[in-house]
């Protein structure tokens, strides 16, 4: 009896398996057949399903993308500070390099002018750098880094690529004090290049000089070039000194009031040339 | 020791004044820092030590500035005498009250020396300018406060150092006088 009952249960179990298997296989076969033999187009149901699920898919995909971007950005925050520091350092280095380049360019231009002047004259010269400036309101002088050991002596003319700077006023073994041409105590024998009329150029203490002892009868125009006269043997002849910037003819007096703007820019002066020539002040 | 240190400080101030603070040869806004040192010495130091410091510093100024040798030692000594007199007459020790006197004395000494020089050597000086001079006085007063504090700091450190000048000084046998002086 028991055996019979078991055989019945085994038979119904087998048929259930067959039904399940065919339930899975048959749709697969059907799908295969439809996909291979059918029109390959979405039917109404497919379309409906696609239109309903598509936006959901889209929203989910966008959400995933946003999440990934956010995650990436958040993770990058940990490294961004170091990156920022590195970039700032790099920027600073670039700025420093740019500054150095600009400085080198300016120095190059300055030195090129000095070199041109040095090559244009037969006189022996020594290049010097301005190391100190007179802090007083009453005097105008500078200290250069060349002295007796370099052949610099009192009274020697000091030039730049643009023209006359002044003359050596006092010397020590390695340094010298230069009285600038704009100093009131400076007096240089000069010529008006056009008319060849002689005068004395005196500093005014500011960035201009005045040209004294030029008679009212002389025709002096603004823009006339003023050069060294070479008398007295202090300055070589024909060195540029300045340009006439103002001429005043007063009713009284014999002489014109002439203002001269130096050709040398004293505001940016850094390098000079000392002309090593015999001066009346030189001690041997 | 303090004399040596203050000479070095003075020379450093002179160097700074003639390099860093002078942007170009006609730059007007450079404070006269050596003058602040002279004022500090007049207010805080005794005569001998002050003169020992003033002399080399003023000679350094003579080297770097001017065309009349000896002008800076003269200016420094006149300023020192004036400020010392002020310090004795007006016995205030707080820098805040002393610094305005430094500015006034600077103006007086400069004007006085300028008048004498313009009489003796009229063609040597740049024309006097009140705006520039007042600018210098204002700068001097502004810079004087931090510099006075700095000098006082160095002075107090020197007094505490084991080789202080005070320790080498011969002391009076009169204990009462000594206490009075120290007070």
Interface residues (C-beta under 8 A of the other chain):
Chain A: X131 X132 X133 X134 X135 X136 X137 X138 X139 X140 X141 X142 X143 X169 X172 X177 X179 X180 X182 X183 X184 X185 X202 X205 X206 X207 X266 X267 X268 X269
Chain B: X15 X17 X18 X19 X21 X22 X24 X25 X26 X27 X28 X30 X32 X63 X64 X65 X66 X67 X114 X117 X121 X123 X124 X125 X126 X127 X129 X132 X133 X136
